[in-house]
Structure formats: structure tokens, C-alpha cells
Amino acid sequence: IAYPRLFLLDDSSLAIWHHFGMEWKEHVSWLAPILATVVAFILTRYRNQIAHDPEMRKAALLVYFFAFTAAGIAGLLGAFINKAAPIP
């Protein structure tokens, strides 16, 4: 089969990679730059307050962590899918 999508969907043991991996890559990982922008806005808007408020710092770090986690998982899934169904 010449197309990776069809290759993955043709084999029932690999179909989960398409359904989960591609959905994550297409719908969840695009949140990463949005979340990183939210953190940049918070740091810019509240730069004086964030230096003295540990709860705000923790919240900003948590959002930043989620952004990089979503991007990292999307990258790993992309690598795994490409390994299972390389583009000819």
C-alpha cells in the first residue's frame, strides 16, 4: 500500500496508531503554541506581580509544562507513525 494512512488502517494492530496518533497530532498538539503564547502574555502583563506571587509562577510554569508536553508527545507520535508507515 503506497500511502501511510492506508497502511496503518489496513493492519488492525496498527490502526490504533492512526486513530490515536493522528488525532493527537492534528487536534491536541496545535494547543502547544497557544499555551506558550498564554504564558508569554502572563509574563509580560504581570511581570511585577509574578516575581512576588509564587502561586502565579506555579500556574505559569504548569501551563508552559503542558505546552511542551503536548508538543513532545506529538513529535514522538509522529516519529513512531513514520517508523511504522514510512512515506515511500
N, CA, C and O atoms as a CHARMM CRD file, in Angstrom:
* protein
*
  352
    1    1 ILE  N      0.86300  -1.17000   0.00000 PROA 1      0.00000
    2    1 ILE  CA     0.00000   0.00000   0.00000 PROA 1      0.00000
    3    1 ILE  C      0.90400   1.22500   0.00000 PROA 1      0.00000
    4    1 ILE  O      1.83300   1.30800   0.80300 PROA 1      0.00000
    5    2 ALA  N      0.64500   2.16500  -0.88000 PROA 2      0.00000
    6    2 ALA  CA     1.55200   3.28400  -1.10500 PROA 2      0.00000
    7    2 ALA  C      1.38300   4.43200  -0.10700 PROA 2      0.00000
    8    2 ALA  O      2.27100   5.27700   0.00400 PROA 2      0.00000
    9    3 TYR  N      0.28800   4.47900   0.60800 PROA 3      0.00000
   10    3 TYR  CA     0.05000   5.61300   1.49300 PROA 3      0.00000
   11    3 TYR  C      0.09700   5.17900   2.94400 PROA 3      0.00000
   12    3 TYR  O     -0.50000   4.16200   3.29500 PROA 3      0.00000
   13    4 PRO  N      0.79900   5.93000   3.80900 PROA 4      0.00000
   14    4 PRO  CA     0.93400   5.53200   5.21300 PROA 4      0.00000
   15    4 PRO  C     -0.41100   5.36900   5.92600 PROA 4      0.00000
   16    4 PRO  O     -0.57300   4.44600   6.72400 PROA 4      0.00000
   17    5 ARG  N     -1.36200   6.23500   5.65500 PROA 5      0.00000
   18    5 ARG  CA    -2.66300   6.14200   6.31200 PROA 5      0.00000
   19    5 ARG  C     -3.33400   4.81000   5.98600 PROA 5      0.00000
   20    5 ARG  O     -3.84900   4.13600   6.87800 PROA 5      0.00000
   21    6 LEU  N     -3.32900   4.43900   4.73000 PROA 6      0.00000
   22    6 LEU  CA    -3.94200   3.17800   4.33100 PROA 6      0.00000
   23    6 LEU  C     -3.17400   1.98300   4.87900 PROA 6      0.00000
   24    6 LEU  O     -3.76700   0.96600   5.23700 PROA 6      0.00000
   25    7 PHE  N     -1.85200   2.11000   4.94200 PROA 7      0.00000
   26    7 PHE  CA    -1.02800   1.04600   5.50700 PROA 7      0.00000
   27    7 PHE  C     -1.39200   0.80400   6.96300 PROA 7      0.00000
   28    7 PHE  O     -1.54200  -0.34200   7.38600 PROA 7      0.00000
   29    8 LEU  N     -1.53500   1.87800   7.73100 PROA 8      0.00000
   30    8 LEU  CA    -1.88000   1.74900   9.14600 PROA 8      0.00000
   31    8 LEU  C     -3.29300   1.21500   9.33700 PROA 8      0.00000
   32    8 LEU  O     -3.52500   0.36200  10.19300 PROA 8      0.00000
   33    9 LEU  N     -4.22600   1.70600   8.55600 PROA 9      0.00000
   34    9 LEU  CA    -5.61600   1.28100   8.71400 PROA 9      0.00000
   35    9 LEU  C     -5.84900  -0.13300   8.21000 PROA 9      0.00000
   36    9 LEU  O     -6.78700  -0.79600   8.65200 PROA 9      0.00000
   37   10 ASP  N     -5.01000  -0.60900   7.28900 PROA 10     0.00000
   38   10 ASP  CA    -5.16400  -1.95200   6.74400 PROA 10     0.00000
   39   10 ASP  C     -4.83900  -3.02700   7.78000 PROA 10     0.00000
   40   10 ASP  O     -5.45500  -4.09300   7.77800 PROA 10     0.00000
   41   11 ASP  N     -3.88700  -2.76000   8.65300 PROA 11     0.00000
   42   11 ASP  CA    -3.48100  -3.71400   9.68400 PROA 11     0.00000
   43   11 ASP  C     -4.16800  -3.34300  10.99800 PROA 11     0.00000
   44   11 ASP  O     -3.94800  -2.25100  11.52200 PROA 11     0.00000
   45   12 SER  N     -4.98800  -4.23300  11.52900 PROA 12     0.00000
   46   12 SER  CA    -5.76300  -3.91000  12.72900 PROA 12     0.00000
   47   12 SER  C     -4.86700  -3.64200  13.94400 PROA 12     0.00000
   48   12 SER  O     -5.25900  -2.89700  14.84100 PROA 12     0.00000
   49   13 SER  N     -3.67900  -4.23500  13.98400 PROA 13     0.00000
   50   13 SER  CA    -2.79000  -3.97800  15.11800 PROA 13     0.00000
   51   13 SER  C     -2.12500  -2.60500  15.02600 PROA 13     0.00000
   52   13 SER  O     -1.64700  -2.08300  16.03300 PROA 13     0.00000
   53   14 LEU  N     -2.09100  -2.02100  13.84200 PROA 14     0.00000
   54   14 LEU  CA    -1.50300  -0.68900  13.66400 PROA 14     0.00000
   55   14 LEU  C     -2.55300   0.41700  13.56600 PROA 14     0.00000
   56   14 LEU  O     -2.20800   1.59800  13.59600 PROA 14     0.00000
   57   15 ALA  N     -3.82000   0.05000  13.45100 PROA 15     0.00000
   58   15 ALA  CA    -4.87200   1.05500  13.26700 PROA 15     0.00000
   59   15 ALA  C     -4.96300   2.00700  14.44900 PROA 15     0.00000
   60   15 ALA  O     -5.32700   3.17000  14.27600 PROA 15     0.00000
   61   16 ILE  N     -4.63400   1.53000  15.65700 PROA 16     0.00000
   62   16 ILE  CA    -4.67900   2.39800  16.83000 PROA 16     0.00000
   63   16 ILE  C     -3.69900   3.55700  16.69200 PROA 16     0.00000
   64   16 ILE  O     -3.95800   4.65600  17.18300 PROA 16     0.00000
   65   17 TRP  N     -2.56700   3.31200  16.02000 PROA 17     0.00000
   66   17 TRP  CA    -1.60000   4.39600  15.80800 PROA 17     0.00000
   67   17 TRP  C     -2.20100   5.51300  14.97300 PROA 17     0.00000
   68   17 TRP  O     -1.95600   6.69300  15.22600 PROA 17     0.00000
   69   18 HSD  N     -2.97800   5.13700  13.98800 PROA 18     0.00000
   70   18 HSD  CA    -3.59500   6.18000  13.17700 PROA 18     0.00000
   71   18 HSD  C     -4.66800   6.91600  13.97800 PROA 18     0.00000
   72   18 HSD  O     -4.68600   8.14600  14.01300 PROA 18     0.00000
   73   19 HSD  N     -5.53600   6.18200  14.60300 PROA 19     0.00000
   74   19 HSD  CA    -6.66200   6.81700  15.29900 PROA 19     0.00000
   75   19 HSD  C     -6.19400   7.68400  16.46000 PROA 19     0.00000
   76   19 HSD  O     -6.64800   8.82000  16.60000 PROA 19     0.00000
   77   20 PHE  N     -5.30100   7.17100  17.29100 PROA 20     0.00000
   78   20 PHE  CA    -4.83900   7.95800  18.42700 PROA 20     0.00000
   79   20 PHE  C     -3.76800   8.96100  18.02200 PROA 20     0.00000
   80   20 PHE  O     -3.86500  10.14900  18.32900 PROA 20     0.00000
   81   21 GLY  N     -2.75000   8.47000  17.33000 PROA 21     0.00000
   82   21 GLY  CA    -1.60500   9.31800  17.00000 PROA 21     0.00000
   83   21 GLY  C     -1.94400  10.47900  16.10000 PROA 21     0.00000
   84   21 GLY  O     -1.52700  11.61000  16.35100 PROA 21     0.00000
   85   22 MET  N     -2.69100  10.21000  15.06100 PROA 22     0.00000
   86   22 MET  CA    -3.01900  11.29400  14.13300 PROA 22     0.00000
   87   22 MET  C     -3.99100  12.28000  14.75700 PROA 22     0.00000
   88   22 MET  O     -3.88900  13.48300  14.51600 PROA 22     0.00000
   89   23 GLU  N     -4.92900  11.79000  15.55100 PROA 23     0.00000
   90   23 GLU  CA    -5.85300  12.71100  16.21800 PROA 23     0.00000
   91   23 GLU  C     -5.10700  13.61100  17.18900 PROA 23     0.00000
   92   23 GLU  O     -5.39300  14.80500  17.27800 PROA 23     0.00000
   93   24 TRP  N     -4.14800  13.04300  17.91900 PROA 24     0.00000
   94   24 TRP  CA    -3.36100  13.84700  18.85000 PROA 24     0.00000
   95   24 TRP  C     -2.57400  14.89800  18.07600 PROA 24     0.00000
   96   24 TRP  O     -2.57700  16.07700  18.42800 PROA 24     0.00000
   97   25 LYS  N     -1.90200  14.45700  17.02100 PROA 25     0.00000
   98   25 LYS  CA    -1.08600  15.38200  16.23800 PROA 25     0.00000
   99   25 LYS  C     -1.92000  16.48000  15.61200 PROA 25     0.00000
  100   25 LYS  O     -1.48500  17.63000  15.54900 PROA 25     0.00000
  101   26 GLU  N     -3.10600  16.14100  15.15000 PROA 26     0.00000
  102   26 GLU  CA    -3.91500  17.11400  14.41700 PROA 26     0.00000
  103   26 GLU  C     -4.74400  18.01400  15.32300 PROA 26     0.00000
  104   26 GLU  O     -5.02300  19.15700  14.95800 PROA 26     0.00000
  105   27 HSD  N     -5.14200  17.52800  16.49100 PROA 27     0.00000
  106   27 HSD  CA    -6.09300  18.30300  17.28700 PROA 27     0.00000
  107   27 HSD  C     -5.58500  18.75800  18.64500 PROA 27     0.00000
  108   27 HSD  O     -6.08200  19.74800  19.18100 PROA 27     0.00000
  109   28 VAL  N     -4.62600  18.07400  19.20700 PROA 28     0.00000
  110   28 VAL  CA    -4.15100  18.45300  20.53800 PROA 28     0.00000
  111   28 VAL  C     -2.85300  19.24100  20.46200 PROA 28     0.00000
  112   28 VAL  O     -2.67900  20.22200  21.18500 PROA 28     0.00000
  113   29 SER  N     -1.93700  18.81900  19.58900 PROA 29     0.00000
  114   29 SER  CA    -0.62300  19.46000  19.58400 PROA 29     0.00000
  115   29 SER  C     -0.66700  20.90900  19.10700 PROA 29     0.00000
  116   29 SER  O      0.25900  21.66900  19.39100 PROA 29     0.00000
  117   30 TRP  N     -1.69400  21.30400  18.40500 PROA 30     0.00000
  118   30 TRP  CA    -1.76200  22.70900  17.99300 PROA 30     0.00000
  119   30 TRP  C     -2.02400  23.62600  19.17800 PROA 30     0.00000
  120   30 TRP  O     -1.89500  24.84500  19.05700 PROA 30     0.00000
  121   31 LEU  N     -2.38600  23.06100  20.31300 PROA 31     0.00000
  122   31 LEU  CA    -2.56200  23.87300  21.51700 PROA 31     0.00000
  123   31 LEU  C     -1.22800  24.32700  22.10400 PROA 31     0.00000
  124   31 LEU  O     -1.18700  25.30600  22.84800 PROA 31     0.00000
  125   32 ALA  N     -0.13800  23.63000  21.78100 PROA 32     0.00000
  126   32 ALA  CA     1.16500  23.96000  22.35700 PROA 32     0.00000
  127   32 ALA  C      1.57800  25.40900  22.09200 PROA 32     0.00000
  128   32 ALA  O      1.92800  26.10500  23.04500 PROA 32     0.00000
  129   33 PRO  N      1.55600  25.89500  20.85700 PROA 33     0.00000
  130   33 PRO  CA     1.94400  27.30100  20.66800 PROA 33     0.00000
  131   33 PRO  C      0.95500  28.27800  21.29200 PROA 33     0.00000
  132   33 PRO  O      1.33800  29.37500  21.70000 PROA 33     0.00000
  133   34 ILE  N     -0.30800  27.89000  21.36800 PROA 34     0.00000
  134   34 ILE  CA    -1.29500  28.76900  22.01100 PROA 34     0.00000
  135   34 ILE  C     -0.99800  28.86900  23.50400 PROA 34     0.00000
  136   34 ILE  O     -1.02500  29.96300  24.06800 PROA 34     0.00000
  137   35 LEU  N     -0.71500  27.73600  24.14900 PROA 35     0.00000
  138   35 LEU  CA    -0.39900  27.75000  25.57400 PROA 35     0.00000
  139   35 LEU  C      0.89800  28.51100  25.85400 PROA 35     0.00000
  140   35 LEU  O      0.99100  29.23000  26.84800 PROA 35     0.00000
  141   36 ALA  N      1.88500  28.35700  24.99200 PROA 36     0.00000
  142   36 ALA  CA     3.13300  29.10200  25.16700 PROA 36     0.00000
  143   36 ALA  C      2.90500  30.60400  25.01800 PROA 36     0.00000
  144   36 ALA  O      3.53600  31.40600  25.70700 PROA 36     0.00000
  145   37 THR  N      2.00300  30.97900  24.12000 PROA 37     0.00000
  146   37 THR  CA     1.66200  32.39300  23.96000 PROA 37     0.00000
  147   37 THR  C      0.93100  32.91800  25.18100 PROA 37     0.00000
  148   37 THR  O      1.14000  34.06200  25.58300 PROA 37     0.00000
  149   38 VAL  N      0.07800  32.10100  25.77500 PROA 38     0.00000
  150   38 VAL  CA    -0.61400  32.48700  27.00800 PROA 38     0.00000
  151   38 VAL  C      0.40500  32.77200  28.10900 PROA 38     0.00000
  152   38 VAL  O      0.28100  33.76100  28.83200 PROA 38     0.00000
  153   39 VAL  N      1.40300  31.91600  28.23600 PROA 39     0.00000
  154   39 VAL  CA     2.43600  32.12500  29.25100 PROA 39     0.00000
  155   39 VAL  C      3.22100  33.40900  28.96100 PROA 39     0.00000
  156   39 VAL  O      3.51900  34.17300  29.88000 PROA 39     0.00000
  157   40 ALA  N      3.55200  33.64700  27.70400 PROA 40     0.00000
  158   40 ALA  CA     4.26800  34.87800  27.35300 PROA 40     0.00000
  159   40 ALA  C      3.42800  36.10600  27.69400 PROA 40     0.00000
  160   40 ALA  O      3.96100  37.10900  28.16900 PROA 40     0.00000
  161   41 PHE  N      2.13400  36.03400  27.45600 PROA 41     0.00000
  162   41 PHE  CA     1.25500  37.15400  27.79900 PROA 41     0.00000
  163   41 PHE  C      1.21800  37.38000  29.30900 PROA 41     0.00000
  164   41 PHE  O      1.31100  38.51300  29.78100 PROA 41     0.00000
  165   42 ILE  N      1.08100  36.28100  30.06200 PROA 42     0.00000
  166   42 ILE  CA     1.03700  36.40400  31.52500 PROA 42     0.00000
  167   42 ILE  C      2.33100  37.02200  32.04500 PROA 42     0.00000
  168   42 ILE  O      2.30200  37.90300  32.90400 PROA 42     0.00000
  169   43 LEU  N      3.46100  36.56000  31.52600 PROA 43     0.00000
  170   43 LEU  CA     4.74500  37.09200  31.98500 PROA 43     0.00000
  171   43 LEU  C      4.92100  38.55400  31.60000 PROA 43     0.00000
  172   43 LEU  O      5.51400  39.32700  32.35200 PROA 43     0.00000
  173   44 THR  N      4.41600  38.93300  30.44800 PROA 44     0.00000
  174   44 THR  CA     4.53400  40.32500  30.01500 PROA 44     0.00000
  175   44 THR  C      3.57500  41.22500  30.78100 PROA 44     0.00000
  176   44 THR  O      3.95800  42.30100  31.23900 PROA 44     0.00000
  177   45 ARG  N      2.35200  40.79200  30.91700 PROA 45     0.00000
  178   45 ARG  CA     1.31500  41.61800  31.54800 PROA 45     0.00000
  179   45 ARG  C      1.51000  41.75500  33.05500 PROA 45     0.00000
  180   45 ARG  O      1.29200  42.82800  33.61800 PROA 45     0.00000
  181   46 TYR  N      1.92100  40.67100  33.70500 PROA 46     0.00000
  182   46 TYR  CA     2.02800  40.65100  35.16600 PROA 46     0.00000
  183   46 TYR  C      3.46800  40.49300  35.62800 PROA 46     0.00000
  184   46 TYR  O      3.72000  39.82700  36.63300 PROA 46     0.00000
  185   47 ARG  N      4.41500  41.08800  34.91800 PROA 47     0.00000
  186   47 ARG  CA     5.83200  40.86000  35.22000 PROA 47     0.00000
  187   47 ARG  C      6.21800  41.28600  36.63500 PROA 47     0.00000
  188   47 ARG  O      7.04800  40.62200  37.25700 PROA 47     0.00000
  189   48 ASN  N      5.65200  42.35800  37.15900 PROA 48     0.00000
  190   48 ASN  CA     5.98800  42.78900  38.52100 PROA 48     0.00000
  191   48 ASN  C      5.31800  41.90000  39.56300 PROA 48     0.00000
  192   48 ASN  O      5.91800  41.58400  40.59000 PROA 48     0.00000
  193   49 GLN  N      4.09000  41.50300  39.30200 PROA 49     0.00000
  194   49 GLN  CA     3.33700  40.70300  40.25800 PROA 49     0.00000
  195   49 GLN  C      3.84500  39.25900  40.32100 PROA 49     0.00000
  196   49 GLN  O      3.84700  38.64900  41.39000 PROA 49     0.00000
  197   50 ILE  N      4.26600  38.72300  39.20000 PROA 50     0.00000
  198   50 ILE  CA     4.67900  37.31100  39.16600 PROA 50     0.00000
  199   50 ILE  C      5.96400  37.08200  39.95700 PROA 50     0.00000
  200   50 ILE  O      6.21200  35.96800  40.41900 PROA 50     0.00000
  201   51 ALA  N      6.77400  38.10600  40.11600 PROA 51     0.00000
  202   51 ALA  CA     8.01400  37.97100  40.88200 PROA 51     0.00000
  203   51 ALA  C      7.73200  37.75700  42.37000 PROA 51     0.00000
  204   51 ALA  O      8.55500  37.18600  43.08600 PROA 51     0.00000
  205   52 HSD  N      6.57900  38.21200  42.82800 PROA 52     0.00000
  206   52 HSD  CA     6.26300  38.13100  44.25600 PROA 52     0.00000
  207   52 HSD  C      5.15900  37.13400  44.57200 PROA 52     0.00000
  208   52 HSD  O      4.87700  36.89100  45.74600 PROA 52     0.00000
  209   53 ASP  N      4.53500  36.55900  43.57400 PROA 53     0.00000
  210   53 ASP  CA     3.40100  35.65600  43.79500 PROA 53     0.00000
  211   53 ASP  C      3.77300  34.23000  43.36200 PROA 53     0.00000
  212   53 ASP  O      3.76700  33.92400  42.17000 PROA 53     0.00000
  213   54 PRO  N      4.09300  33.36700  44.32100 PROA 54     0.00000
  214   54 PRO  CA     4.51400  32.01600  43.95300 PROA 54     0.00000
  215   54 PRO  C      3.40300  31.19300  43.29400 PROA 54     0.00000
  216   54 PRO  O      3.69500  30.32800  42.46800 PROA 54     0.00000
  217   55 GLU  N      2.15600  31.44100  43.63700 PROA 55     0.00000
  218   55 GLU  CA     1.04900  30.70700  43.01700 PROA 55     0.00000
  219   55 GLU  C      0.92200  31.04900  41.53100 PROA 55     0.00000
  220   55 GLU  O      0.66000  30.17300  40.70600 PROA 55     0.00000
  221   56 MET  N      1.10600  32.31000  41.20200 PROA 56     0.00000
  222   56 MET  CA     1.03600  32.72000  39.79600 PROA 56     0.00000
  223   56 MET  C      2.20600  32.12600  39.01400 PROA 56     0.00000
  224   56 MET  O      2.04500  31.70400  37.86900 PROA 56     0.00000
  225   57 ARG  N      3.38200  32.09600  39.63900 PROA 57     0.00000
  226   57 ARG  CA     4.54400  31.48100  38.99500 PROA 57     0.00000
  227   57 ARG  C      4.30700  30.00600  38.74300 PROA 57     0.00000
  228   57 ARG  O      4.63500  29.49900  37.67000 PROA 57     0.00000
  229   58 LYS  N      3.73900  29.30900  39.71900 PROA 58     0.00000
  230   58 LYS  CA     3.45600  27.88600  39.56600 PROA 58     0.00000
  231   58 LYS  C      2.44200  27.65300  38.44200 PROA 58     0.00000
  232   58 LYS  O      2.58500  26.71800  37.65500 PROA 58     0.00000
  233   59 ALA  N      1.42200  28.50500  38.37500 PROA 59     0.00000
  234   59 ALA  CA     0.41000  28.35600  37.33000 PROA 59     0.00000
  235   59 ALA  C      1.02200  28.56700  35.94700 PROA 59     0.00000
  236   59 ALA  O      0.72800  27.81600  35.01700 PROA 59     0.00000
  237   60 ALA  N      1.86600  29.57800  35.81000 PROA 60     0.00000
  238   60 ALA  CA     2.51400  29.83800  34.52100 PROA 60     0.00000
  239   60 ALA  C      3.43600  28.68200  34.13400 PROA 60     0.00000
  240   60 ALA  O      3.46400  28.27300  32.97300 PROA 60     0.00000
  241   61 LEU  N      4.18400  28.15800  35.09300 PROA 61     0.00000
  242   61 LEU  CA     5.06100  27.02200  34.80300 PROA 61     0.00000
  243   61 LEU  C      4.26900  25.77600  34.43500 PROA 61     0.00000
  244   61 LEU  O      4.69600  25.00100  33.57800 PROA 61     0.00000
  245   62 LEU  N      3.13400  25.57900  35.06700 PROA 62     0.00000
  246   62 LEU  CA     2.29000  24.42500  34.75400 PROA 62     0.00000
  247   62 LEU  C      1.74500  24.50900  33.32800 PROA 62     0.00000
  248   62 LEU  O      1.74800  23.51500  32.60100 PROA 62     0.00000
  249   63 VAL  N      1.28200  25.68100  32.93200 PROA 63     0.00000
  250   63 VAL  CA     0.78300  25.86300  31.56300 PROA 63     0.00000
  251   63 VAL  C      1.91100  25.66100  30.56200 PROA 63     0.00000
  252   63 VAL  O      1.71300  25.03900  29.51800 PROA 63     0.00000
  253   64 TYR  N      3.09400  26.18200  30.87500 PROA 64     0.00000
  254   64 TYR  CA     4.24900  26.01800  29.99700 PROA 64     0.00000
  255   64 TYR  C      4.64500  24.54300  29.89600 PROA 64     0.00000
  256   64 TYR  O      5.00500  24.06800  28.81900 PROA 64     0.00000
  257   65 PHE  N      4.57900  23.82200  31.01500 PROA 65     0.00000
  258   65 PHE  CA     4.87400  22.39300  31.02000 PROA 65     0.00000
  259   65 PHE  C      3.89200  21.63800  30.12100 PROA 65     0.00000
  260   65 PHE  O      4.30600  20.78300  29.33800 PROA 65     0.00000
  261   66 PHE  N      2.60300  21.94500  30.22500 PROA 66     0.00000
  262   66 PHE  CA     1.60600  21.29600  29.37300 PROA 66     0.00000
  263   66 PHE  C      1.85400  21.59100  27.89700 PROA 66     0.00000
  264   66 PHE  O      1.66200  20.71800  27.05100 PROA 66     0.00000
  265   67 ALA  N      2.27600  22.80800  27.58300 PROA 67     0.00000
  266   67 ALA  CA     2.56900  23.16200  26.19100 PROA 67     0.00000
  267   67 ALA  C      3.69900  22.29200  25.64100 PROA 67     0.00000
  268   67 ALA  O      3.57900  21.73500  24.55000 PROA 67     0.00000
  269   68 PHE  N      4.77900  22.17600  26.38400 PROA 68     0.00000
  270   68 PHE  CA     5.90600  21.37600  25.90400 PROA 68     0.00000
  271   68 PHE  C      5.60400  19.88100  25.93000 PROA 68     0.00000
  272   68 PHE  O      6.11000  19.13400  25.09200 PROA 68     0.00000
  273   69 THR  N      4.79900  19.44500  26.86800 PROA 69     0.00000
  274   69 THR  CA     4.41500  18.03700  26.90600 PROA 69     0.00000
  275   69 THR  C      3.57800  17.67700  25.68900 PROA 69     0.00000
  276   69 THR  O      3.81400  16.64600  25.05800 PROA 69     0.00000
  277   70 ALA  N      2.60300  18.51700  25.35100 PROA 70     0.00000
  278   70 ALA  CA     1.76700  18.25500  24.17100 PROA 70     0.00000
  279   70 ALA  C      2.61500  18.23200  22.90100 PROA 70     0.00000
  280   70 ALA  O      2.42000  17.37400  22.04100 PROA 70     0.00000
  281   71 ALA  N      3.55200  19.16800  22.78100 PROA 71     0.00000
  282   71 ALA  CA     4.41100  19.20400  21.59900 PROA 71     0.00000
  283   71 ALA  C      5.34200  17.98600  21.55800 PROA 71     0.00000
  284   71 ALA  O      5.58000  17.42300  20.49000 PROA 71     0.00000
  285   72 GLY  N      5.86000  17.58700  22.70800 PROA 72     0.00000
  286   72 GLY  CA     6.74500  16.42300  22.75600 PROA 72     0.00000
  287   72 GLY  C      6.03000  15.13000  22.40300 PROA 72     0.00000
  288   72 GLY  O      6.56200  14.30100  21.66400 PROA 72     0.00000
  289   73 ILE  N      4.83200  14.95800  22.92700 PROA 73     0.00000
  290   73 ILE  CA     4.06300  13.75400  22.60500 PROA 73     0.00000
  291   73 ILE  C      3.72200  13.72600  21.12100 PROA 73     0.00000
  292   73 ILE  O      3.79400  12.67200  20.48900 PROA 73     0.00000
  293   74 ALA  N      3.35300  14.86500  20.56400 PROA 74     0.00000
  294   74 ALA  CA     3.04100  14.92500  19.13200 PROA 74     0.00000
  295   74 ALA  C      4.27100  14.56700  18.29700 PROA 74     0.00000
  296   74 ALA  O      4.15400  13.85600  17.29800 PROA 74     0.00000
  297   75 GLY  N      5.43100  15.04600  18.69200 PROA 75     0.00000
  298   75 GLY  CA     6.65800  14.70600  17.97200 PROA 75     0.00000
  299   75 GLY  C      6.99200  13.23100  18.05300 PROA 75     0.00000
  300   75 GLY  O      7.37600  12.62200  17.05500 PROA 75     0.00000
  301   76 LEU  N      6.84700  12.65100  19.24300 PROA 76     0.00000
  302   76 LEU  CA     7.10200  11.21600  19.39200 PROA 76     0.00000
  303   76 LEU  C      6.11300  10.38000  18.59200 PROA 76     0.00000
  304   76 LEU  O      6.50100   9.41400  17.93500 PROA 76     0.00000
  305   77 LEU  N      4.84300  10.74700  18.64600 PROA 77     0.00000
  306   77 LEU  CA     3.84700  10.00700  17.86400 PROA 77     0.00000
  307   77 LEU  C      4.13200  10.12000  16.37400 PROA 77     0.00000
  308   77 LEU  O      3.97600   9.14900  15.63400 PROA 77     0.00000
  309   78 GLY  N      4.54500  11.29400  15.93500 PROA 78     0.00000
  310   78 GLY  CA     4.90200  11.46000  14.53000 PROA 78     0.00000
  311   78 GLY  C      6.06700  10.57300  14.13800 PROA 78     0.00000
  312   78 GLY  O      6.06600   9.98300  13.05800 PROA 78     0.00000
  313   79 ALA  N      7.06400  10.47600  15.01200 PROA 79     0.00000
  314   79 ALA  CA     8.21300   9.61600  14.73000 PROA 79     0.00000
  315   79 ALA  C      7.81200   8.14500  14.70000 PROA 79     0.00000
  316   79 ALA  O      8.25400   7.39200  13.83200 PROA 79     0.00000
  317   80 PHE  N      6.97100   7.74000  15.65300 PROA 80     0.00000
  318   80 PHE  CA     6.52900   6.34300  15.68800 PROA 80     0.00000
  319   80 PHE  C      5.68800   5.99200  14.47600 PROA 80     0.00000
  320   80 PHE  O      5.85000   4.92500  13.88500 PROA 80     0.00000
  321   81 ILE  N      4.79100   6.89100  14.10900 PROA 81     0.00000
  322   81 ILE  CA     3.93200   6.62800  12.94000 PROA 81     0.00000
  323   81 ILE  C      4.77900   6.57100  11.67800 PROA 81     0.00000
  324   81 ILE  O      4.55600   5.71700  10.81900 PROA 81     0.00000
  325   82 ASN  N      5.74700   7.47000  11.55900 PROA 82     0.00000
  326   82 ASN  CA     6.61000   7.46500  10.38300 PROA 82     0.00000
  327   82 ASN  C      7.46300   6.19500  10.33200 PROA 82     0.00000
  328   82 ASN  O      7.77100   5.69400   9.25000 PROA 82     0.00000
  329   83 LYS  N      7.83600   5.68400  11.48800 PROA 83     0.00000
  330   83 LYS  CA     8.61900   4.44300  11.51800 PROA 83     0.00000
  331   83 LYS  C      7.75900   3.24500  11.12600 PROA 83     0.00000
  332   83 LYS  O      8.21800   2.34200  10.42700 PROA 83     0.00000
  333   84 ALA  N      6.49400   3.24800  11.58800 PROA 84     0.00000
  334   84 ALA  CA     5.59800   2.13500  11.26800 PROA 84     0.00000
  335   84 ALA  C      5.11700   2.18900   9.82400 PROA 84     0.00000
  336   84 ALA  O      4.91600   1.15000   9.19400 PROA 84     0.00000
  337   85 ALA  N      4.93300   3.38900   9.30300 PROA 85     0.00000
  338   85 ALA  CA     4.41800   3.54300   7.93700 PROA 85     0.00000
  339   85 ALA  C      5.18600   4.64600   7.23200 PROA 85     0.00000
  340   85 ALA  O      4.65900   5.74600   7.06500 PROA 85     0.00000
  341   86 PRO  N      6.41700   4.38100   6.81500 PROA 86     0.00000
  342   86 PRO  CA     7.21200   5.43000   6.17000 PROA 86     0.00000
  343   86 PRO  C      6.60000   5.86900   4.84100 PROA 86     0.00000
  344   86 PRO  O      5.95200   5.09600   4.13500 PROA 86     0.00000
  345   87 ILE  N      6.82800   7.11500   4.54100 PROA 87     0.00000
  346   87 ILE  CA     6.35000   7.65100   3.26200 PROA 87     0.00000
  347   87 ILE  C      7.29100   7.13600   2.16400 PROA 87     0.00000
  348   87 ILE  O      8.50600   7.30700   2.25900 PROA 87     0.00000
  349   88 PRO  N      6.73600   6.51400   1.13800 PROA 88     0.00000
  350   88 PRO  CA     7.60200   5.92600   0.08500 PROA 88     0.00000
  351   88 PRO  C      8.32000   6.97300  -0.73600 PROA 88     0.00000
  352   88 PRO  O      9.07500   6.63300  -1.64700 PROA 88     0.00000
